[in-house]
Amino acid sequence: MSPFADRLVDMTDRYGPLCVGIDPHAGRIPAFFGGDTPDGLAHWGEAVVSAVAGTVGIVKPQAGLFERHGWRGMRALARVCDVARAAGLIVLVDAKRGDIGSTAEGYAEAYLSDHAPFACDALTVNPYLGVETLEPYVRAAERSGKGVIVLARTSNPGAADFQLRPLDGAPLYHRVVEALAPLSPRLAGGTGWSGLMLVTGATGPEEAKALRQLAPEALFLVPGYGAQGGAAEDAVAGFIGGRGGCVNASRSVIFAEGTAGASGPEAWAAAVGAAAAAAQMALRQAAANLS
């Protein structure tokens, strides 16, 4: 398998930088898919993949919204990941794992090993227990040609509670990114980009530009576009020459206008597909304007 960074760059070159989040929020899964049940989540998630494949190259299931259904929900997550990868999409699992020692190794085995039960191409992780806790994920990703996505500057309002706190003359999230520098080359691809990705929110474009200076080779995963208020231009602010990562949109695509009252799966899929196409077009144009 080619390095994760090269595969992600190829996907964004072909389709554009949009990543569609597969977030099965309670009460929002249509009855014709099975509603808010494990099977409903699986059928709905598979339908999201079908509706956006060919328009996007990347999807991001949110593990916590599957986990709330216990082992059956996790089985649904595995099904959605498998279907998406079989469709040729890159799958990022948003689980924000963070722990020490053998526990981190367990998470890495579950998501990033060659025979992972929740097979994906990259996993989000939390660095705030220290850089050493990221080692099991990076080691697993090295072996399997996958990626690791580290929280840097997130898009939620509460991120300011800690991430923006000054530490030796710079915000804490700057210091986190600086500490990751020795890990980044280990996941480098032939394109020059690294599969050690950084999460940096679309709601902070100037901060994304600052992170680009700190980590010129890092691909970004950019949340906060669409429903959270980030504009297309803000979302790609940290890109270079139209490249630099992917931009996630969840609610603005999967719960787009026309989905709630859809008469059936075909009308629902048309609404989701149209929303994905519009978001992709806006992001492609914004990225092109950077060139």
Secondary structure, 3 states (H helix, E strand, C coil): CCCHHHHHHHHHHHHCCEEEEECCCCCCCCHHHCCCCHHHHHHHHHHHHHHHECCECEEEEEHHHHHCCHHHHHHHHHHHHHHHHHCCCEEEEEEEECCCHHHHHHHHHHHHCCCCCCCCCEEEECCCCCHHHHHHHHHHHHHHCCEEEEEEECCCHHHHHCCCCEECCEEHHHHHHHHHCCCHHHHECCCCCEEEEEEECCCCHHHHHHHHHHCCCEEEEECCECCCCECHHHHCCCCECCECEEEEECHHHHCCCCCCCCCCHHHHHHHHHHHHHHHHHHHHHHHHCCC
